[in-house]
């Protein structure tokens, strides 16, 4: 099981619908990096793989809760 701080990188190029977001989320193979709690992983997680922790740069974090 991935921790919320794990980073995943796209293994393919594509897009997906994120519930509540009017704009499709677009990801690019070998470039787009997201944290484990990003909603795209629930939608199309098979297009991402765990990235080595030493890289440590993320493109898209999950939205912060406003509460």
C-alpha positions in Angstrom: 0.0 0.0 0.0 1.3 3.4 -1.0 1.7 6.2 1.5 0.1 9.6 0.7 3.6 11.0 0.1 4.6 8.4 -2.5 5.0 9.8 -6.0 3.8 8.1 -9.1 4.8 8.9 -12.7 2.7 8.4 -15.8 3.6 5.4 -18.0 1.3 6.5 -20.8 -0.2 9.7 -22.2 -3.9 10.3 -21.9 -6.6 12.1 -19.9 -9.4 11.3 -17.4 -12.3 13.0 -15.8 -11.9 13.9 -12.1 -15.3 14.1 -10.4 -16.1 17.8 -9.6 -13.5 19.2 -11.9 -14.9 20.7 -15.2 -11.6 20.3 -17.0 -10.1 16.8 -17.9 -6.9 15.9 -16.2 -4.2 15.4 -18.9 -1.1 13.3 -18.1 2.0 12.7 -20.2 4.1 9.5 -20.3 7.4 10.0 -18.4 6.6 13.6 -17.4 3.5 13.9 -15.2 4.1 13.1 -11.5 1.4 12.9 -8.9 1.2 12.0 -5.2 -0.5 8.8 -4.1 -3.6 10.6 -2.9 -4.3 12.4 -6.2 -7.8 11.5 -7.6 -6.4 10.6 -11.0 -4.9 7.4 -9.5 -8.4 6.3 -8.5 -9.6 6.9 -12.1 -6.7 5.6 -14.2 -4.1 4.3 -11.7 -3.0 1.6 -14.1 -1.3 4.4 -16.2 1.1 5.3 -13.3 3.9 3.6 -11.5 5.7 4.3 -8.2 8.6 6.6 -8.7 11.9 6.3 -6.8 11.7 8.6 -3.7 15.1 10.2 -4.5 13.5 12.1 -7.3 11.1 14.0 -5.0 9.5 16.4 -7.4 5.7 16.3 -7.9 3.7 18.1 -10.6 0.2 17.7 -9.1 -0.8 17.4 -5.5 -4.3 16.4 -4.4 -6.4 19.5 -3.6 -6.1 20.7 -0.1 -9.1 20.4 2.2 -10.6 23.8 3.1 -11.8 22.7 6.5 
